[in-house]
Amino acid sequence: MNEQRIQEKLSILADAAKYDVSCSSSGGKRKNVDKGLGNAEGMGICHSYTEDGRCVSLLKILLTNHCIFDCAYCVSRRSNDVKRAAFTVDEVVDLTMNFYRRNYIEGLFLSSGIFSSPDYTMERLVRIIKNLRTEHKFNGYIHVKAIPGASEELIQEAGLYADRLSVNIELPSDMALQNLAPEKNYEEILAPMGQIRDGIRQNKEEKALFKKVPQFATAGQSTQLIVGASQENDLQIINLSDSLYKGYGLKRVYYSGYIPVTDDARLPQVTQPPLIREHRLYQSDWLMRFYGFQADEILDPAHPFLDLEVDPKLAWALRNRHVFPVDVNTADYEMILRIPGVGARSAKRIVAARRFSPLTLDHLHKFGVVLKRAKFFLTCRGQALEKRDYDEQTIRRQILFGAGSVRSALVTQQLDLFAQAS
């Protein structure tokens, strides 16, 4: 009977946790130094795939879906008529250890609705991860949500046992938060993010001075933004993400296309989540993090929304034709990165290989350059791969021609995944 009750809780609380997408590749490096269980060294844990392509798994659950808040967009909102459940501290610990021993999981992603208060909830989250680390010697990856409004002492203690902490901003503006989640505020959400940032910095400074220092959130912190539940444009979202990376040292900002899970007049009426828009935001985020783009280069007041037909790097190149073509044999690495169809790995190969001999079209193809896009924006030894001087619209049509079936397949696949999740 007890096992049946646990299974019922697991079904409810694992399903409720699926709306939190902020559990991708961690970069955690917790070593197994005391012959305990598990190891996050060199790989980290994510919901689906690591950066090197390996599929890994984790136990992703809520401690409870009871919540004192009534956020319009949340399936666990106080006024929503859903089946409620709550784990005890020992139940989550036992589930994690049993699932790990059966080789079902490699780590834990733990979030929660808010019980009677932020401190009451956070204290239980801390007890779970502390028990796993100290009593069971569990060294696998742990990602835990830091609850806004919880005491600094509890946030600090959570950072000692979790590899990653995250605080979900959820909505891209304080105005949207006031409209859809009036019981929350930006100041209360940003406070723990600042504390985690300072704790990570202090931990790094201490490690530089002392040999043995307790770890503190070594895989950093992340957050999640819901896209499409409120009226903010992509420029506002990208500027917010940029400020979070620069001001709070976040490892990742995750974007979640709005999924209608409740009926509320304040929410937009949509038949499907904005999956392409979500995808373009992730691509823009990648450009800022790894390709040297500034937020105001990707979008500006004259272009406040991302182009849904083409990726943001191609959209930027089409708006800035005056900087092209780029000669791959002489241009610096940063400029080569900005050529559409050239990824970071291909750019590094180009820079390394051209030291030995001038590059040709065949070289670029072998390096993984997508020539269908790149040919309009580069030259080899002064020779253009596409000799005609096309205008922006002609290049756009040339690149998009024949790609419709691929885009349709991508959309269909994403919609199928959404249907399965719902």
Rosetta blueprint (number, residue, H / E / L):
1 M L
2 N H
3 E H
4 Q H
5 R H
6 I H
7 Q H
8 E H
9 K H
10 L H
11 S H
12 I H
13 L H
14 A H
15 D H
16 A H
17 A H
18 K H
19 Y H
20 D L
21 V L
22 S L
23 C L
24 S L
25 S L
26 S L
27 G L
28 G L
29 K L
30 R L
31 K L
32 N L
33 V L
34 D L
35 K L
36 G L
37 L E
38 G L
39 N L
40 A L
41 E L
42 G L
43 M L
44 G L
45 I L
46 C L
47 H L
48 S L
49 Y E
50 T L
51 E L
52 D L
53 G L
54 R L
55 C E
56 V L
57 S L
58 L L
59 L E
60 K E
61 I E
62 L E
63 L L
64 T E
65 N L
66 H L
67 C L
68 I L
69 F L
70 D L
71 C L
72 A L
73 Y L
74 C L
75 V L
76 S L
77 R L
78 R L
79 S L
80 N L
81 D L
82 V L
83 K L
84 R L
85 A L
86 A E
87 F L
88 T L
89 V H
90 D H
91 E H
92 V H
93 V H
94 D H
95 L H
96 T H
97 M H
98 N H
99 F H
100 Y H
101 R H
102 R L
103 N L
104 Y L
105 I L
106 E L
107 G E
108 L E
109 F E
110 L E
111 S E
112 S L
113 G L
114 I L
115 F L
116 S L
117 S L
118 P H
119 D H
120 Y H
121 T H
122 M H
123 E H
124 R H
125 L H
126 V H
127 R H
128 I H
129 I H
130 K H
131 N H
132 L H
133 R H
134 T H
135 E H
136 H L
137 K L
138 F E
139 N L
140 G L
141 Y E
142 I E
143 H E
144 V E
145 K E
146 A L
147 I L
148 P L
149 G L
150 A L
151 S L
152 E H
153 E H
154 L H
155 I H
156 Q H
157 E H
158 A H
159 G H
160 L H
161 Y H
162 A L
163 D L
164 R E
165 L E
166 S E
167 V L
168 N L
169 I L
170 E E
171 L L
172 P L
173 S L
174 D H
175 M H
176 A H
177 L H
178 Q H
179 N H
180 L H
181 A L
182 P L
183 E L
184 K L
185 N L
186 Y H
187 E H
188 E H
189 I H
190 L H
191 A H
192 P H
193 M H
194 G H
195 Q H
196 I H
197 R H
198 D H
199 G H
200 I H
201 R H
202 Q H
203 N H
204 K H
205 E H
206 E H
207 K H
208 A H
209 L H
210 F L
211 K L
212 K L
213 V L
214 P L
215 Q L
216 F L
217 A L
218 T L
219 A L
220 G L
221 Q E
222 S E
223 T E
224 Q E
225 L E
226 I E
227 V E
228 G L
229 A L
230 S L
231 Q L
232 E L
233 N L
234 D H
235 L H
236 Q H
237 I H
238 I H
239 N H
240 L H
241 S H
242 D H
243 S H
244 L H
245 Y H
246 K H
247 G H
248 Y H
249 G L
250 L L
251 K L
252 R E
253 V E
254 Y E
255 Y E
256 S E
257 G E
258 Y L
259 I L
260 P L
261 V L
262 T L
263 D L
264 D L
265 A L
266 R L
267 L L
268 P L
269 Q L
270 V L
271 T L
272 Q L
273 P L
274 P L
275 L H
276 I H
277 R H
278 E H
279 H H
280 R H
281 L H
282 Y H
283 Q H
284 S H
285 D H
286 W H
287 L H
288 M H
289 R H
290 F H
291 Y L
292 G L
293 F L
294 Q L
295 A H
296 D H
297 E H
298 I H
299 L L
300 D E
301 P L
302 A L
303 H E
304 P L
305 F L
306 L L
307 D L
308 L L
309 E L
310 V L
311 D L
312 P H
313 K H
314 L H
315 A H
316 W H
317 A H
318 L H
319 R H
320 N L
321 R H
322 H H
323 V H
324 F L
325 P L
326 V E
327 D E
328 V L
329 N L
330 T L
331 A L
332 D L
333 Y H
334 E H
335 M H
336 I H
337 L L
338 R L
339 I L
340 P L
341 G L
342 V L
343 G L
344 A H
345 R H
346 S H
347 A H
348 K H
349 R H
350 I H
351 V H
352 A H
353 A H
354 R L
355 R L
356 F L
357 S L
358 P L
359 L L
360 T L
361 L H
362 D H
363 H H
364 L H
365 H H
366 K H
367 F L
368 G L
369 V L
370 V L
371 L H
372 K H
373 R H
374 A H
375 K L
376 F L
377 F L
378 L E
379 T E
380 C E
381 R L
382 G L
383 Q E
384 A E
385 L L
386 E L
387 K L
388 R L
389 D L
390 Y L
391 D L
392 E H
393 Q H
394 T H
395 I H
396 R H
397 R H
398 Q H
399 I H
400 L H
401 F L
402 G L
403 A L
404 G H
405 S H
406 V H
407 R H
408 S H
409 A H
410 L H
411 V H
412 T H
413 Q H
414 Q H
415 L H
416 D H
417 L H
418 F H
419 A H
420 Q H
421 A H
422 S L
